[in-house]
Amino acid sequence: MLRRILIGVVLFSLLSVATTAAAIHIEQRLLRTRAEHLLEDIRSLELRRSTWADAQRVFNRWGAWGRYDGSCVSSSCDYEMAFADTLWNHPGFIPNAIWARRAWGYLGGRRSLVAAHVLVADGLVLGKGFTVFVEVPPEGGPNAPFCGYGYTLIGSSETVSRTFVLVGSLPQLALHPEYAVTTPGGCTGCLKVNVRFTPSADPSDVNRLMDFNIACLTSREPCRERDDIMPSAWKQYLAEDKDARD
């Protein structure tokens, strides 16, 4: 009798783990697919060229995850879209402990948030942005970053106004005064890539600098470095930083 109970407990535990893993996998795949489509839509909007009608098509497609303050009309609209996984929306869903975060990661979970925005003024798209936050599970070993604790990997690319001072090295801005690639030094518990560009930036540069590796949301091996989340932008940053130091 006891043996039968133990077998039942083990089978139930295995079934629970398998069910949880399957649910996590499905949610992360849906989140990744949704993020890929949203990124494609944001990249398709060209600054100073795409119209209010073009923007409306994007707004209508993502209305379930969209919001705006005040009014949203052709003369002025700042529209935001965002979606996240269960753990991001409900941080108390699992215990805030290293073992729990590692277990969640082993089962395929990636605490993640995807956000975008589009700015329309006078009937034209004059601004847009896309940001990905993905939690990196704790890593063991003496050389593990952040002392073995988990951290957040962030990639962000967005328009800034012409009056905004682009933060970047002088050699970098001399090469391309309409955009800058930076990484903040005071990002506590995170690694981040920032791309900022003005409405006058070349569309090909904007498209290239909005190259996100959305696979980070579902990859078996977690993305841990800045070149994992924004490969093109970070490659350029490292090359220009090296040139500035040489």
N, C-alpha and C positions, 0 to 999 in steps of 0.2 A: 504493500500500500504506500509506504513512504517513498519507495523507488518510483512508483507511478506519479506521485505528487511532484517529486524532484524533476522528473522528465517533463512533466507538464509545465513546471515553472521555467525550465530551460527553454522549451519550445516557445512558450509565450514571450520570454525575453528576447529570443532571436527574432521572432515575428515582429515584436515591437520595434527593435532596432532596424530591421529591414523596411518596415512601413515608414518609419521616421526618415530613413535615408532616401527612400523613394519620393516622399513628400518634399524633402529638401531639394532633391535633384530636379523635380518637376518645377518647383517654384523658381529655382535659380535659372533654369533653361528658359522659362517664360520671361523672367526679368531680363536676361541677356538678349533674347529675340526682340523684346520691346525696346530695349536700349539701342540696339543696332538700327531699328527702323526709325527711332526718334533722331538719332545722329544723322542718318541719311537725309531726313527731312530738313534738319537744321543746316546741314552743309549745302543743301540744294538752294537755299535762299541766298541770293547775292546782294551784298550791301550796295545801296544806292541804285540797284537795278530791279530787284524783285518788288512787286507791287503789293498793295493792300489785299488784292484778291489772292495773290500767292500765299501771303501770310494767313489769310482766313482759311485756306485749305488745310494748312498745318494745324491751326487752332481747332477746326472742326474735327480733325482726326484724333486729336489728343485732348478733347474736351473733358473726358472723364478724369484726367490727371492735371487739368489746367486751372489757373486762377488769375485774376487781375484785380487791382485796386482801382476804385473809381469807375471810369468809363473806358470802353475799348472800342474806339472808332477810328476811321482812316486818318484823322488828323493827329491822333495821339493814342497809343496803346502800348503798354508794357506787359506782355503776357508771359507767365511762368508755368512750367510743367515739371512735375517731379513724381517719382515713385521709388519705392524701397522694398526690401524684403521684410519678412516677419520680425526678425531680430532687431532690425533698425527701428521699425515702428513700435516694437514692444521690447525694449532692452531688458526688462525683467523676466523675459520668457525662459531664460536659462540662468543658472547661478553665475555671478560675476567672479569666476575663479579660473585660473589658468587651465586646470584639468577639464573644466566644462567647455571652455573656448576651443581647446585642442580637440576634444571629442566632437564638437560641432563642426570643426574644420575637417576632421577625418571623414565625417559623414557627407562632406561636400558643401557645407554651409559657408557662405561668405556674407558677413554683415555688410550691406551695400546700399548706396543711394545714388540715383541718377537724376540730375536736374538740368533744365535748359530754360532759356528765355529768348524772346524775340521782341525787339523794340521797333515800332512803326511810328513815323512822324510824317505828316503831310503826304500821306499815300504811298510812302516808300519805306522799305526795310532799311533802317539805319543802324541797327545793332542786333547782335545775337550772341549767344553763349552756350556752352555745354560743359558740365562738370560731372566727374565720377568720383565717388568715395567708395573705397573697398577696404574692409578690415583685414589686416594681415595677422594670421594666428601666431601665437608665441612660438619661438624657435629655440631649441636647446643648444648647448655648447658654449664654451667660454667666449667665443667671438660673436655671439648672437647680438644683433642690433637691439637697442633699447633694453639691454640687460635681460634679454630673454622674454620680455613682455610683448604683448601684441601692440600693434600701432595701426594707423590709418594711412593708406596710400591714396593720394589725391592728384587728379589731373584736372586742370581747368583752362579753358580757352574762351576768351570773350572780348567783345568790342568795348573800347573806352572812347570817350568824347575827345575831340581835338584839343580841348583845354586841359585834359588830364595829362599829367607829366608821366611819361613812360619810365618805369624804373628799370634800369639796365646799365651795363657798363658803357662808358663813352665810346670805346671802339665798336661795341655791338651796335649802338644807336647810330654811329657814323655809317655803318654798312647798310642798315635798314631802319630809317627814322620812323617808319609807320608801324613797327611792331617790336616787341621785346619778349624774350624768353628768360624767366628768372626762377629762382627757388628761394623761398623765404628761410632765413636762418633761425627765426624764432617760432617755428612750427612745433609746438610741444606735443609729443606723442604722434607725430606724423611725418611723412615725407611727401613733398608737394612739388608739382611743376605748374608754373603760372605762365600762360601766354596771354599777352594783351596786345590788341591791334586797333588802329584807328579806322574809321569808315573809309579812309583813303588808301588803305593797304591793298596791295595787288590781290585779286581774287584767287590766283594760283597759290600765293603764300598763305592766305587764310585757309584754303582748303587743305593744304599740306599740314598746317599747324593745328588743324582740328582732326588729326589722325590719332584716334584713341584705340587702344587694344581692349575691346569690349570682352574678349575671351577671358580677361582677368576675373570676370564674375563667375566663371564656371570651371576654370582650369584645375586639373587634378593637383598640380603643383602650384601653390599660391604665388601670385605676382608679389614680389617683395621690393623691387627697385623702381626708381623713377623711369628708367628706360623701358620697363615692362608696361607701364600704363600709357605713356606718351612717347613712343619710340622715335618718331621723326623730330619732334621738338627737343627732346633731351639730347639726341645725337648732335643737333646743331648747337645747343648750349655748350656741350662739352668741347666741341671743336673750336668755337669762338672763345671760350674761356681759356683754352690751351694757347691759342694764338695771342691772346691778350697778355698771358704770362711769359711767353717766349721773347 
